[in-house]
Amino acid sequence: MASDSNRTLENGLDMLFQFTEQKPVLSVKDIVAELDLPRSTAYRLLETLKNKKLIQESGPGRYRLGLSILQLAKVATVGMELVTLALSAMEELSKETDETVILTGLIDDRAICIDRIESTQPIKLTFERGRVQPLHVGASAKILLAFLDEDKQRDIIDKLWRNGMIVDRNEYKKRLSNIKEEGFAISNEEIDLGAWAVAVPIFGVSGNILAGITVAGPKFRIDNEKEKRIIDKLQLFADELNEKIKLMEIDSI
C-alpha cells in the first residue's frame, strides 16, 4: 500500500511540474502523453489537485496552476535565512548599479529565481519569482553550474549533451572552468535579445554553492566602464554576504 501511495504522490507532483512558463496551460492529452499514465489515472489525479486548488480548469479538458500554488510560493520563502539576509543588500546593490538584481538557486538540474529587486528605470530587465531556466545558458544559471561539485556537474553536462543542448562537453567544461577561475559569469543576449547580465556565487558555511546573485540590464546601457563597475560592486557585495553567512553558519537556502 505504501508503495502505491508513494507512486500516486510522485505522479501528482510530476503532473504539477509539467506546467512551465512555455506551457502554462496543458490538456489532459498532453499530460497523459508526457507522463505515460492511463487516462483514468490522470483524471483522478487532476480531480484531487483541483479540489486542493493546486490546479484549475482553463477551458474544456485544459488546466493551469491554481491559486494555492501562489500561497505555497509565498510560504516557501518565509524563514529562508539567506533570502532575508540578501534582500536588503540586493536593494542597495540595485540602487548603486541602477539595474535589476536577482537571487537564483538550484532546483534539480535547473536554475530558479528565488527573488529579485527590479531597477526603477523605465527600460529594464524583468525576472519573475519562480522563473526556471536550464543551467547551461544565462549568467544566473551558469554561475551555479560552474561551482557545483564535479560529480553533479558532470551528470548535468552529460544530460545536456544527450538532449542536444550543448555540442562539445569538453569545450563546455573549459568554459565553466574559466568562470570558476574568474569568479563570475557574464551573459550577452544568451537568453533574451538585448539583455546583459553578470553573476557571482554565494556559498554555504561548508563551502557548497547555495545561490547566485546577478545584476542584469539592457545591453545598450552597459558600456565597458559600467560593466567593470558593476562586476566590482557585485563581487564586493558577494564577499560581504559570504562573510555574514559564515558568521550565521547558514548552509542552505
C-alpha positions in Angstrom: 0.0 0.0 0.0 2.8 2.4 0.9 4.4 1.8 -2.4 1.2 2.5 -4.3 0.7 5.7 -2.2 4.2 6.9 -3.0 3.7 6.2 -6.7 0.4 8.2 -6.6 2.1 11.1 -4.9 5.0 11.1 -7.3 2.6 11.1 -10.3 0.8 14.0 -8.8 3.9 16.0 -8.2 5.3 15.1 -11.7 2.0 16.4 -13.1 2.4 19.8 -11.4 6.0 20.1 -12.7 4.7 19.7 -16.3 3.4 23.3 -16.1 6.1 25.8 -17.2 6.3 29.3 -18.5 6.4 27.9 -22.0 3.4 25.6 -21.3 1.2 27.3 -18.6 -1.9 25.5 -19.9 -2.0 21.8 -20.6 -4.6 19.4 -21.9 -5.3 16.0 -20.5 -3.9 14.6 -23.7 -0.6 16.5 -23.1 -0.3 15.2 -19.5 -1.2 11.6 -20.4 1.4 11.6 -23.2 4.2 13.2 -21.1 3.8 11.1 -18.0 2.7 7.9 -19.8 -0.3 7.5 -17.5 -3.6 5.7 -18.1 -6.3 8.4 -18.9 -8.4 7.3 -15.9 -5.4 7.7 -13.5 -4.7 11.2 -15.0 -8.3 12.3 -14.4 -8.3 11.1 -10.8 -5.1 12.9 -10.1 -6.4 16.1 -11.8 -9.6 16.0 -9.8 -7.6 15.7 -6.5 -5.3 18.5 -7.4 -8.3 20.6 -8.5 -10.0 20.0 -5.1 -6.9 21.3 -3.4 -6.8 24.3 -5.7 -3.4 23.4 -6.9 -4.7 23.4 -10.5 -7.9 24.9 -12.1 -9.7 24.4 -15.3 -8.9 26.6 -18.2 -11.5 25.5 -20.7 -12.8 22.0 -21.5 -10.1 19.4 -20.8 -7.5 22.0 -20.2 -5.8 23.0 -16.9 -3.5 25.6 -15.4 -1.9 26.0 -12.0 -4.3 27.2 -9.2 -4.2 29.9 -6.6 -2.9 27.5 -3.9 0.4 27.5 -5.7 0.8 31.2 -5.0 0.2 30.6 -1.3 2.9 27.8 -1.3 5.3 30.0 -3.2 4.9 32.8 -0.6 5.3 30.5 2.4 8.4 28.9 0.8 10.5 32.0 1.2 9.4 32.6 4.8 12.2 31.6 7.2 14.8 31.3 4.5 17.7 32.9 6.2 19.7 33.5 3.1 16.8 35.3 1.4 16.2 37.5 4.4 19.9 38.3 4.6 20.3 39.0 0.9 17.3 41.2 0.2 18.3 44.4 2.0 21.7 44.2 0.4 20.2 43.5 -3.0 18.1 46.7 -2.7 21.2 48.7 -2.1 23.1 47.0 -5.0 20.1 47.7 -7.3 20.3 51.4 -6.3 24.0 51.6 -6.8 24.0 49.9 -10.2 20.6 51.2 -11.3 19.8 47.7 -12.6 17.8 44.7 -11.7 19.4 42.3 -9.1 18.4 38.6 -9.0 18.8 35.8 -6.4 18.8 32.4 -8.0 19.1 28.9 -6.6 19.1 25.2 -7.8 16.1 23.0 -8.3 17.2 19.6 -9.6 19.0 20.5 -12.8 17.5 23.9 -13.4 18.0 27.4 -12.0 15.1 29.2 -10.3 14.6 32.8 -9.5 14.1 33.0 -5.7 13.7 36.7 -5.5 14.6 39.9 -7.3 14.8 43.7 -6.9 13.9 45.4 -10.1 15.5 48.5 -11.5 13.5 51.7 -11.2 14.4 52.7 -14.7 11.6 52.7 -17.4 13.6 50.3 -19.6 14.8 47.4 -17.5 15.2 43.6 -17.4 12.4 41.9 -15.5 12.6 38.5 -13.9 9.6 36.8 -12.3 9.9 34.9 -9.0 9.7 31.2 -9.7 11.0 31.5 -13.3 13.1 28.5 -14.2 15.7 28.1 -16.8 18.3 25.4 -17.9 21.7 25.6 -16.3 23.8 25.9 -19.5 22.8 29.5 -20.6 22.5 32.8 -18.9 24.8 34.2 -16.2 22.5 33.5 -13.3 22.4 29.8 -14.3 26.0 29.2 -15.5 27.4 30.5 -12.2 25.5 27.8 -10.3 26.7 25.0 -12.7 30.3 26.3 -12.6 30.6 25.9 -8.9 28.7 22.6 -8.4 30.7 19.6 -7.2 32.4 17.8 -10.0 30.2 14.6 -10.0 26.9 16.5 -10.1 28.3 19.0 -12.7 29.4 16.1 -14.9 26.0 14.4 -14.6 24.2 17.6 -15.7 26.6 18.3 -18.5 26.1 14.7 -19.8 22.4 15.2 -19.7 22.6 18.5 -21.5 24.8 16.8 -24.2 22.4 13.9 -24.6 19.5 16.3 -25.0 21.4 18.2 -27.7 21.6 21.4 -25.6 25.4 21.5 -25.8 27.6 20.2 -28.6 31.0 19.6 -27.1 31.2 18.5 -23.5 34.9 19.1 -23.1 34.7 22.6 -24.5 31.8 23.5 -22.3 33.6 22.2 -19.2 36.5 24.5 -20.1 34.1 27.5 -20.2 32.8 26.6 -16.8 36.4 26.2 -15.5 37.1 29.8 -16.8 34.0 31.1 -15.0 35.1 29.4 -11.8 38.6 30.8 -12.1 37.4 34.4 -12.8 34.7 34.2 -10.1 31.9 35.5 -12.2 29.8 34.6 -15.3 28.7 37.1 -18.0 25.8 36.7 -20.4 25.4 38.7 -23.6 22.0 38.0 -25.2 22.2 34.3 -24.4 18.5 34.1 -23.4 16.8 37.4 -24.2 17.7 39.7 -27.1 19.3 42.9 -25.9 19.9 41.6 -22.4 23.2 41.7 -20.5 24.0 40.1 -17.1 26.8 39.2 -14.7 26.5 36.7 -11.8 28.7 35.7 -8.8 28.4 32.7 -6.4 27.1 32.6 -2.9 28.4 29.8 -0.7 27.2 28.0 2.4 29.3 27.7 5.5 30.7 24.4 4.4 31.8 25.8 1.0 28.9 24.4 -1.1 27.3 26.6 -3.7 24.0 28.0 -2.3 22.9 30.6 -4.8 23.9 33.1 -7.4 23.5 36.9 -7.3 23.0 38.6 -10.7 22.9 42.1 -11.9 21.0 42.4 -15.2 20.1 45.2 -17.6 19.6 46.2 -21.2 22.8 45.8 -23.2 22.7 49.3 -24.7 23.2 50.8 -21.2 26.2 48.6 -20.3 29.5 50.1 -21.7 32.9 48.7 -20.7 33.3 51.2 -17.9 29.9 50.4 -16.4 30.5 46.6 -16.8 33.7 46.8 -14.8 32.0 49.0 -12.1 29.1 46.5 -11.8 31.4 43.5 -11.5 33.5 45.2 -8.8 30.4 46.2 -6.8 28.9 42.7 -7.2 32.0 40.9 -6.1 32.3 43.2 -3.1 28.6 42.5 -2.2 29.2 38.8 -2.5 32.3 38.9 -0.3 30.3 40.7 2.4 27.3 38.4 2.1 29.5 35.3 2.2 31.2 36.6 5.4 27.8 37.1 7.1 26.8 33.6 6.0 29.9 32.2 7.8 29.1 34.1 10.9 25.5 32.9 10.9 26.5 29.4 9.9 24.0 29.2 7.1 24.4 26.1 4.9 21.1 26.0 3.0 18.6 28.5 1.4 
